[in-house]
């Protein structure tokens, strides 16, 4: 009996042309060139037979005049609305086990200027932060289940890592001053309500954890239940995401590691986030707003504005400005202002 682990290994090395081969002999000729030494001829023959059979079955269902979409880019181009274009691309990546699906924007900012870096929080280790640093974000998601409720309902797990790196600060050994980790799981529902020309394309229920992975006085974390509603009109997309923070026990003292590390975090990071994104002529503009909705004496929030533009097949130029509270968890209760320039790998739209 053929070990399916070897079949999977063969799939890793077979070229795309093998899948497109019309006959068994063509597939085998292509497969032999790139198969690993441990893959047997019998395993390659079984694999190619299944590929050719599947291709033949697909061709049999094609009627005269039908146009076959060859890739995700064609599918996306034929859809209406920015969200539908992204969903078409995501469907392709979900079906491909060797492709990671982006969640939030993935970017690298080699030059970020911070107007007044918060060195006081590190007084215990006596370091002097520089104004210029590197920031990057890595964010991916995995579809866990689909059509959970009839023909709707999609369960997804996601993870976002955001890092703040004092890469040019050789005097203190160029440390990462902060890393923020944000795993979440959410249930999404497609929708098509329309109000004043805006279409409600989706709604989500989210369980979210965010922390900086530290302990002691530098520990920051919180857990939230979120609801998100997403609307679009042509190339304008906006979402509103209110949340409820899950309560934690108060600390008995500074050495109590089981209590709430930041009981006042909602006062600074607020209880909702609004995001608007607009694309035009390959330019993508986005604005994020947070606010605690308190009176003027205690009103706090944040704004983040960004712009991106393609500079190649894979990269976009990315410019980002932030002002307010919560750019990083370590500085959640400090108002910060920063401006960064770099590259974007995946955008909102």
C-alpha positions as CSV (number, residue, x, y, z in Angstrom):
1,X,0.0,0.0,0.0
2,X,1.3,3.4,-0.9
3,X,2.1,5.7,2.1
4,X,0.1,8.9,1.6
5,X,2.9,10.8,3.4
6,X,5.1,10.3,0.4
7,X,2.3,11.4,-1.9
8,X,2.1,14.7,0.1
9,X,5.9,15.0,-0.1
10,X,5.7,14.6,-3.9
11,X,3.1,17.3,-4.1
12,X,5.6,19.7,-2.5
13,X,8.1,19.3,-5.3
14,X,5.9,18.7,-8.4
15,X,5.9,21.7,-10.7
16,X,2.6,23.4,-11.6
17,X,3.0,22.2,-15.1
18,X,2.5,18.7,-13.9
19,X,-1.0,19.6,-12.8
20,X,-1.7,21.1,-16.2
21,X,-0.4,18.1,-18.1
22,X,-2.9,16.5,-20.5
23,X,-1.8,12.9,-20.4
24,X,-0.3,10.5,-17.8
25,X,3.0,10.3,-19.7
26,X,3.4,14.1,-19.8
27,X,2.7,14.3,-16.1
28,X,5.2,11.6,-15.3
29,X,7.9,13.1,-17.5
30,X,7.5,16.4,-15.6
31,X,7.2,14.9,-12.2
32,X,10.4,12.8,-12.4
33,X,12.5,15.9,-13.0
34,X,11.7,17.4,-9.6
35,X,10.6,14.5,-7.4
36,X,12.7,13.6,-4.3
37,X,14.9,10.6,-4.3
38,X,12.6,8.8,-1.8
39,X,9.6,9.1,-4.1
40,X,8.9,5.8,-6.0
41,X,7.7,5.5,-9.6
42,X,4.5,3.9,-8.3
43,X,3.7,6.8,-6.1
44,X,4.3,9.3,-8.9
45,X,2.1,7.2,-11.2
46,X,-0.7,7.2,-8.7
47,X,-0.4,10.9,-8.1
48,X,-0.4,11.7,-11.9
49,X,-3.3,9.4,-12.6
50,X,-5.5,11.2,-10.0
51,X,-4.4,14.6,-11.5
52,X,-5.2,13.7,-15.1
53,X,-8.5,12.1,-14.0
54,X,-9.5,15.2,-12.2
55,X,-8.6,17.4,-15.1
56,X,-10.6,15.2,-17.5
57,X,-13.6,15.3,-15.2
58,X,-13.4,19.1,-15.1
59,X,-13.2,19.4,-18.9
60,X,-16.2,17.2,-19.3
61,X,-18.4,19.7,-17.4
62,X,-17.4,22.7,-19.6
63,X,-20.0,23.7,-22.1
64,X,-19.3,25.6,-25.3
65,X,-18.9,29.4,-24.7
66,X,-18.0,29.0,-21.0
67,X,-15.0,31.0,-19.8
68,X,-12.7,29.4,-17.2
69,X,-11.1,31.7,-14.7
70,X,-7.5,30.7,-14.6
71,X,-6.4,32.4,-11.4
72,X,-7.6,34.4,-8.4
73,X,-6.6,37.7,-10.0
74,X,-9.1,37.1,-12.8
75,X,-11.8,36.1,-10.3
76,X,-11.2,39.2,-8.2
77,X,-11.3,41.5,-11.3
78,X,-14.7,40.2,-12.2
79,X,-16.3,41.0,-8.8
80,X,-18.1,44.1,-7.6
81,X,-16.9,45.9,-4.5
82,X,-13.6,46.0,-2.7
83,X,-14.5,43.3,-0.1
84,X,-15.7,40.9,-2.8
85,X,-12.3,41.3,-4.6
86,X,-10.4,40.5,-1.4
87,X,-12.7,37.5,-0.7
88,X,-12.0,36.1,-4.2
89,X,-8.3,36.2,-3.5
90,X,-8.8,34.7,-0.1
91,X,-10.8,31.8,-1.4
92,X,-7.8,30.9,-3.6
93,X,-5.4,31.1,-0.7
94,X,-7.7,29.1,1.6
95,X,-7.7,26.3,-1.0
96,X,-4.0,26.3,-1.4
97,X,-2.2,24.6,1.6
98,X,1.1,26.3,0.7
99,X,-0.2,29.9,0.9
100,X,-0.7,31.9,4.0
101,X,-3.8,34.1,4.0
102,X,-3.2,37.7,5.2
103,X,-5.4,39.0,8.0
104,X,-4.4,42.6,8.7
105,X,-1.8,44.5,6.7
106,X,1.7,42.9,6.7
107,X,4.4,45.6,6.6
108,X,8.0,46.6,7.3
109,X,8.8,50.1,8.3
110,X,12.6,50.5,8.4
111,X,12.4,54.1,9.4
112,X,9.9,55.2,12.1
113,X,10.4,58.5,13.9
114,X,8.9,58.7,17.3
115,X,8.6,62.3,18.6
116,X,9.0,61.5,22.3
117,X,9.9,57.8,23.1
118,X,8.8,56.6,26.5
119,X,12.0,55.7,28.3
120,X,10.5,56.1,31.8
121,X,8.8,52.7,31.6
122,X,12.2,51.0,31.5
123,X,13.7,52.9,34.5
124,X,14.4,49.6,36.2
125,X,17.0,48.7,33.5
126,X,18.2,52.3,32.8
127,X,18.0,52.4,29.0
128,X,17.9,55.4,26.7
129,X,15.6,54.9,23.7
130,X,16.3,56.5,20.3
131,X,13.7,58.4,18.3
132,X,14.2,56.3,15.2
133,X,13.4,52.6,15.2
134,X,12.0,49.8,13.0
135,X,8.4,48.6,13.1
136,X,6.9,45.6,11.4
137,X,3.6,43.6,11.5
138,X,2.9,40.0,10.6
139,X,-0.7,39.0,10.5
140,X,-2.3,35.8,9.1
141,X,-5.5,33.8,9.4
142,X,-6.7,30.2,9.0
143,X,-10.2,29.2,7.9
144,X,-11.4,26.6,10.4
145,X,-14.9,25.9,9.1
146,X,-17.4,27.2,6.6
147,X,-21.1,27.1,6.0
148,X,-21.6,26.3,9.7
149,X,-25.2,27.5,9.7
150,X,-26.7,26.4,6.4
151,X,-24.9,28.3,3.6
152,X,-23.5,30.9,6.0
153,X,-21.1,31.2,8.9
154,X,-17.3,31.0,8.7
155,X,-15.1,30.2,11.7
156,X,-11.6,31.7,11.4
157,X,-8.5,31.8,13.7
158,X,-6.1,34.7,13.3
159,X,-2.8,35.9,14.7
160,X,-1.1,39.3,14.6
161,X,2.4,40.1,15.8
162,X,3.5,43.7,15.9
163,X,7.1,44.5,16.9
164,X,9.0,47.7,17.8
165,X,12.7,47.3,17.3
166,X,15.4,49.7,18.4
167,X,17.6,48.4,15.5
168,X,19.9,51.4,15.3
169,X,20.4,51.8,19.1
170,X,23.8,50.0,19.3
171,X,24.5,51.6,22.7
172,X,22.0,49.2,24.3
173,X,22.5,46.3,22.0
174,X,19.7,47.1,19.6
175,X,16.8,45.4,21.6
176,X,13.2,44.9,20.7
177,X,11.6,47.3,23.1
178,X,8.2,45.8,22.6
179,X,6.3,43.0,21.0
180,X,2.5,42.8,20.9
181,X,0.8,39.4,20.3
182,X,-2.9,39.2,19.3
183,X,-4.5,35.8,18.7
184,X,-8.2,35.9,18.0
185,X,-11.0,33.6,16.8
186,X,-14.1,34.9,15.0
187,X,-17.3,33.8,13.5
188,X,-18.3,35.7,10.3
189,X,-21.6,36.0,8.5
190,X,-22.0,37.3,4.9
191,X,-24.8,39.8,4.4
192,X,-26.2,42.0,1.6
193,X,-28.3,44.6,3.4
194,X,-28.2,48.1,1.8
195,X,-28.8,51.4,3.4
196,X,-28.3,54.8,1.7
197,X,-26.2,53.1,-1.0
198,X,-23.9,51.4,1.5
199,X,-24.0,47.6,1.6
200,X,-23.5,45.6,4.8
201,X,-21.2,42.8,3.4
202,X,-20.4,41.1,6.7
203,X,-20.7,40.9,10.4
204,X,-18.4,39.2,13.0
205,X,-18.4,38.0,16.5
206,X,-14.8,38.0,17.9
207,X,-13.0,36.6,20.9
208,X,-9.7,38.6,21.2
209,X,-6.6,38.4,23.4
210,X,-3.8,40.9,23.3
211,X,-0.6,41.0,25.4
212,X,3.1,41.8,25.2
213,X,4.3,38.5,26.7
214,X,6.1,40.1,29.6
215,X,5.8,39.7,33.4
216,X,6.1,42.0,36.4
217,X,5.7,45.7,36.0
218,X,6.1,45.5,32.2
219,X,3.2,43.1,31.7
220,X,0.3,44.3,29.6
221,X,-2.7,42.2,28.5
222,X,-6.5,42.2,28.1
223,X,-9.2,40.0,26.8
224,X,-12.2,41.2,24.8
225,X,-15.4,40.2,23.2
226,X,-15.9,42.2,20.0
227,X,-18.6,42.7,17.4
228,X,-17.7,44.0,14.0
229,X,-19.9,45.3,11.1
230,X,-18.4,45.9,7.7
231,X,-19.9,48.2,5.0
232,X,-18.8,49.1,1.5
233,X,-19.8,51.3,-1.4
234,X,-17.7,50.7,-4.5
235,X,-14.0,51.3,-3.4
236,X,-14.9,52.8,0.0
237,X,-15.0,50.3,2.9
238,X,-15.6,51.1,6.6
239,X,-16.0,49.0,9.7
240,X,-17.1,49.6,13.3
241,X,-15.8,47.4,16.0
242,X,-17.1,47.9,19.6
243,X,-15.9,45.7,22.4
244,X,-16.5,44.5,25.9
245,X,-13.5,43.9,28.1
246,X,-13.7,40.7,30.1
247,X,-13.1,41.5,33.8
248,X,-10.1,40.3,35.7
249,X,-9.3,40.1,39.4
250,X,-7.6,43.0,41.1
251,X,-4.0,42.6,42.1
252,X,-3.3,42.0,45.8
253,X,0.1,43.8,45.4
254,X,2.9,44.4,42.9
255,X,4.1,40.8,43.3
256,X,0.7,39.3,42.5
257,X,1.1,38.0,38.9
258,X,-2.5,36.6,38.7
259,X,-4.3,40.0,38.9
260,X,-5.1,42.6,36.3
261,X,-1.9,44.2,34.9
262,X,-3.6,47.2,33.5
263,X,-7.0,47.9,35.0
264,X,-7.4,51.3,33.4
265,X,-6.6,50.3,29.8
266,X,-10.1,51.1,28.6
267,X,-9.7,54.7,29.7
268,X,-6.9,55.1,27.2
269,X,-7.7,52.6,24.4
270,X,-11.4,53.2,24.5
271,X,-14.2,50.8,23.7
272,X,-14.5,50.8,19.9
273,X,-12.5,51.1,16.8
274,X,-13.6,52.7,13.5
275,X,-11.6,51.9,10.3
276,X,-12.2,53.4,6.8
277,X,-10.4,52.4,3.7
278,X,-10.6,54.0,0.2
279,X,-8.8,53.0,-3.0
280,X,-8.3,55.0,-6.1
281,X,-5.9,54.6,-9.1
282,X,-3.9,51.9,-7.1
283,X,-3.6,54.3,-4.1
284,X,-5.1,52.9,-0.9
285,X,-5.9,55.4,1.9
286,X,-6.9,54.3,5.4
287,X,-7.9,56.0,8.7
288,X,-8.3,54.3,12.1
289,X,-10.0,56.0,15.0
290,X,-10.4,55.0,18.7
291,X,-12.0,56.9,21.5
292,X,-13.2,56.3,25.1
293,X,-16.3,58.4,24.6
294,X,-15.8,60.3,27.9
295,X,-16.2,64.0,28.6
296,X,-13.6,66.5,27.5
297,X,-11.7,66.4,30.8
298,X,-11.0,62.7,30.3
299,X,-11.4,62.2,26.6
300,X,-8.7,60.0,25.1
301,X,-8.2,58.1,21.9
302,X,-6.0,57.6,18.8
303,X,-5.8,58.3,15.1
304,X,-3.8,56.4,12.5
305,X,-3.6,57.5,8.9
306,X,-1.9,55.5,6.2
307,X,-1.2,55.5,2.4
308,X,0.1,52.8,0.1
309,X,1.0,52.6,-3.6
310,X,2.5,49.7,-5.6
311,X,6.2,49.9,-6.4
312,X,6.5,46.4,-7.9
313,X,4.6,43.1,-8.4
314,X,4.9,42.2,-4.7
315,X,5.5,45.4,-2.7
316,X,3.8,48.7,-2.0
317,X,5.3,51.9,-0.7
318,X,3.8,52.4,2.8
319,X,3.5,55.6,4.8
320,X,1.9,55.6,8.3
321,X,1.2,58.3,10.9
322,X,0.0,57.6,14.4
323,X,-1.1,60.0,17.2
324,X,-2.7,59.1,20.5
325,X,-2.8,56.2,22.9
326,X,-2.2,52.5,22.3
327,X,0.3,52.3,19.5
328,X,2.0,49.7,21.6
329,X,0.7,48.0,24.8
330,X,3.8,49.1,26.8
331,X,2.9,52.7,26.2
332,X,-0.9,52.3,26.4
333,X,-1.2,55.1,29.0
334,X,1.2,57.5,27.2
335,X,0.2,59.7,24.3
336,X,2.7,59.0,21.4
337,X,3.2,60.5,18.0
338,X,5.1,58.6,15.2
339,X,5.7,58.7,11.5
340,X,7.0,55.8,9.5
341,X,8.0,54.9,5.9
342,X,8.5,51.5,4.5
343,X,7.0,48.6,2.5
344,X,3.7,46.8,2.6
345,X,3.3,43.1,1.6
346,X,-0.5,42.9,2.0
347,X,-3.1,45.7,2.3
348,X,-6.6,46.0,3.7
349,X,-7.9,46.0,0.1
